[in-house]
Amino acid sequence: MARMTLAEIKARPSTIDWTRVNATTDGDIDRQAKEDGTEEELPGLAAPSPATVRRHLKLTQKDIAALAGVPVATWRNWEQGRVRLDPAVQTLLRVLWREPDAVRRAMVA
């Protein structure tokens, strides 16, 4: 396996088309979920995905992040799979899925 320094990694050109990523709407995401068969993902014992929870609650990334008490960038990272969901996040997702009003009550100061 080849190893790279941080400077080498930063010097590599990005292969991500950020214009396209930023132009992706919730409608696009819903359409893609239907196409790949994940729109009906219902959680059993496993935690639902962040995107599934957000769509279930019909919230924007900004709104769900505020409800969960995390920065919107963190929520995006969860949705896009950039970071692994630790057990606490998985529990939060289960509670958001099953009892969103409890989370709303808990987040009110």
C-alpha positions as CSV (number, residue, x, y, z in Angstrom):
1,M,0.0,0.0,0.0
2,A,1.4,3.4,-1.0
3,R,1.6,6.0,1.8
4,M,1.3,9.7,1.2
5,T,2.2,12.7,3.3
6,L,-0.4,15.2,4.2
7,A,1.2,17.7,1.9
8,E,1.0,15.2,-1.0
9,I,-2.7,14.5,-0.2
10,K,-3.4,18.3,-0.2
11,A,-1.6,18.8,-3.5
12,R,-3.7,16.2,-5.3
13,P,-6.5,17.7,-7.4
14,S,-10.0,17.0,-6.2
15,T,-12.1,14.6,-8.1
16,I,-15.3,15.9,-6.5
17,D,-17.5,18.2,-8.6
18,W,-18.6,20.6,-5.8
19,T,-20.8,22.6,-8.2
20,R,-22.8,19.5,-8.8
21,V,-22.8,18.4,-5.2
22,N,-24.0,21.8,-4.0
23,A,-26.7,21.8,-6.7
24,T,-28.2,18.5,-5.5
25,T,-31.7,19.1,-4.1
26,D,-33.7,17.0,-1.7
27,G,-35.8,16.1,-4.6
28,D,-32.8,14.7,-6.4
29,I,-31.8,12.7,-3.3
30,D,-35.4,11.3,-3.0
31,R,-35.4,10.3,-6.7
32,Q,-32.0,8.6,-6.4
33,A,-33.2,6.8,-3.3
34,K,-36.2,5.5,-5.2
35,E,-34.0,4.4,-8.1
36,D,-31.6,2.5,-5.9
37,G,-34.4,1.1,-3.7
38,T,-33.4,2.7,-0.4
39,E,-36.4,5.0,0.0
40,E,-38.3,2.5,2.1
41,E,-35.5,1.8,4.5
42,L,-37.2,1.1,7.8
43,P,-35.1,0.6,10.8
44,G,-35.2,-2.6,12.8
45,L,-32.6,-3.1,15.4
46,A,-30.0,-1.2,13.4
47,A,-30.1,2.6,13.4
48,P,-31.6,4.2,10.4
49,S,-29.3,6.3,8.2
50,P,-29.1,10.0,8.8
51,A,-30.6,10.7,5.4
52,T,-33.5,8.3,6.1
53,V,-34.2,10.0,9.4
54,R,-34.1,13.5,7.8
55,R,-36.4,12.5,4.9
56,H,-38.8,10.7,7.4
57,L,-39.1,14.0,9.4
58,K,-39.3,16.1,6.2
59,L,-36.5,18.4,7.3
60,T,-33.7,20.1,5.6
61,Q,-30.1,19.3,6.6
62,K,-29.9,22.7,8.4
63,D,-33.1,22.0,10.4
64,I,-32.3,18.4,11.4
65,A,-28.8,19.5,12.4
66,A,-30.3,22.2,14.7
67,L,-32.8,19.7,16.1
68,A,-30.0,17.2,16.8
69,G,-27.8,19.9,18.3
70,V,-24.9,19.4,15.9
71,P,-23.3,21.6,13.2
72,V,-24.8,21.2,9.8
73,A,-21.4,20.2,8.4
74,T,-21.4,17.3,10.9
75,W,-24.8,16.2,9.7
76,R,-23.7,16.4,6.1
77,N,-20.6,14.3,6.9
78,W,-22.9,11.7,8.5
79,E,-25.2,11.6,5.6
80,Q,-22.4,11.4,3.0
81,G,-20.6,8.6,5.0
82,R,-17.5,10.6,5.5
83,V,-17.3,9.7,9.2
84,R,-18.3,6.5,10.9
85,L,-21.3,6.8,13.2
86,D,-20.4,6.0,16.7
87,P,-22.9,4.3,19.1
88,A,-24.1,7.6,20.6
89,V,-25.0,8.9,17.1
90,Q,-26.7,5.7,16.2
91,T,-28.8,6.1,19.4
92,L,-29.6,9.7,18.5
93,L,-30.8,8.5,15.1
94,R,-33.1,5.9,16.7
95,V,-34.6,8.4,19.0
96,L,-35.1,11.0,16.3
97,W,-36.8,8.3,14.2
98,R,-39.1,7.0,16.9
99,E,-39.6,10.0,19.2
100,P,-38.8,13.3,17.4
101,D,-41.0,15.3,19.7
102,A,-39.1,14.0,22.7
103,V,-35.9,15.3,21.1
104,R,-37.6,18.7,20.5
105,R,-38.7,18.9,24.1
106,A,-35.2,17.9,25.4
107,M,-33.5,20.5,23.2
108,V,-35.6,23.4,24.6
109,A,-33.6,25.2,27.2
